[in-house]
Amino acid sequence: MRRLLKARGIEMSKMKNSGKKTLCCGEGGAVGFHNPGFARTWSLKRKKRAGEDMMVTYCAGCVGFLSRQGPTIHLADVLFEPEKALAGKTRVSRTPMTYLNRILLKRRLGKKG
């Protein structure tokens, strides 16, 4: 992810816990459904580590979940609309639009399922 951003001329700082030691945002594995307090604690830890910096992720679930704690953007937004994304002017899709967008993309790419 950092290589892609760097190729676009965007420098990102690496968080203390990254790579194999990345802290989960709390969205994965439906943690928020089973234990909302636990999931919120995880997302707050991610926000604390980011400080005032914007968080960038390649996971749409993380964007939706972490954006409740602080500015968070999707990697694709930064790559395709960097000025808009870095200014915090992108919109996060919500259900049912996320599902519809996936179907439309699959059709566009000619995939079945």
Contacts in CASP RR format, 6 or more apart in sequence:
PFRMAT RR
TARGET T0000
AUTHOR 0000-0000-0000
METHOD contacts of the structure
MODEL  1
MRRLLKARGIEMSKMKNSGKKTLCCGEGGAVGFHNPGFARTWSLKRKKRA
GEDMMVTYCAGCVGFLSRQGPTIHLADVLFEPEKALAGKTRVSRTPMTYL
NRILLKRRLGKKG
1 56 0 8 1.000
1 58 0 8 1.000
1 75 0 8 1.000
2 12 0 8 1.000
2 14 0 8 1.000
4 75 0 8 1.000
4 79 0 8 1.000
5 11 0 8 1.000
5 12 0 8 1.000
5 56 0 8 1.000
5 75 0 8 1.000
5 78 0 8 1.000
5 79 0 8 1.000
6 12 0 8 1.000
8 78 0 8 1.000
8 79 0 8 1.000
8 82 0 8 1.000
10 78 0 8 1.000
10 82 0 8 1.000
10 86 0 8 1.000
12 56 0 8 1.000
13 53 0 8 1.000
15 22 0 8 1.000
15 46 0 8 1.000
15 49 0 8 1.000
15 50 0 8 1.000
16 49 0 8 1.000
17 23 0 8 1.000
17 49 0 8 1.000
23 42 0 8 1.000
23 45 0 8 1.000
23 46 0 8 1.000
23 49 0 8 1.000
24 31 0 8 1.000
24 42 0 8 1.000
25 39 0 8 1.000
25 42 0 8 1.000
25 43 0 8 1.000
25 46 0 8 1.000
25 57 0 8 1.000
25 59 0 8 1.000
25 61 0 8 1.000
25 62 0 8 1.000
25 65 0 8 1.000
25 66 0 8 1.000
26 32 0 8 1.000
26 38 0 8 1.000
26 39 0 8 1.000
26 40 0 8 1.000
26 42 0 8 1.000
26 43 0 8 1.000
26 65 0 8 1.000
27 39 0 8 1.000
27 43 0 8 1.000
27 59 0 8 1.000
27 61 0 8 1.000
27 62 0 8 1.000
27 64 0 8 1.000
27 65 0 8 1.000
28 61 0 8 1.000
31 38 0 8 1.000
31 39 0 8 1.000
31 42 0 8 1.000
32 38 0 8 1.000
32 39 0 8 1.000
32 40 0 8 1.000
39 65 0 8 1.000
43 65 0 8 1.000
43 66 0 8 1.000
43 68 0 8 1.000
43 69 0 8 1.000
44 69 0 8 1.000
46 55 0 8 1.000
46 66 0 8 1.000
46 69 0 8 1.000
47 55 0 8 1.000
47 66 0 8 1.000
47 69 0 8 1.000
47 70 0 8 1.000
50 70 0 8 1.000
54 71 0 8 1.000
54 72 0 8 1.000
54 73 0 8 1.000
54 86 0 8 1.000
54 88 0 8 1.000
55 66 0 8 1.000
55 70 0 8 1.000
55 71 0 8 1.000
55 72 0 8 1.000
55 73 0 8 1.000
56 72 0 8 1.000
56 73 0 8 1.000
56 74 0 8 1.000
56 75 0 8 1.000
56 78 0 8 1.000
57 63 0 8 1.000
57 66 0 8 1.000
57 72 0 8 1.000
57 73 0 8 1.000
57 74 0 8 1.000
57 75 0 8 1.000
58 74 0 8 1.000
58 75 0 8 1.000
58 76 0 8 1.000
60 74 0 8 1.000
60 93 0 8 1.000
60 98 0 8 1.000
62 72 0 8 1.000
63 72 0 8 1.000
63 73 0 8 1.000
63 74 0 8 1.000
63 92 0 8 1.000
64 72 0 8 1.000
64 92 0 8 1.000
66 72 0 8 1.000
67 92 0 8 1.000
71 88 0 8 1.000
73 85 0 8 1.000
73 86 0 8 1.000
73 88 0 8 1.000
73 90 0 8 1.000
74 85 0 8 1.000
74 90 0 8 1.000
74 92 0 8 1.000
77 84 0 8 1.000
77 85 0 8 1.000
77 90 0 8 1.000
78 85 0 8 1.000
78 86 0 8 1.000
81 90 0 8 1.000
84 90 0 8 1.000
93 101 0 8 1.000
106 112 0 8 1.000
106 113 0 8 1.000
END
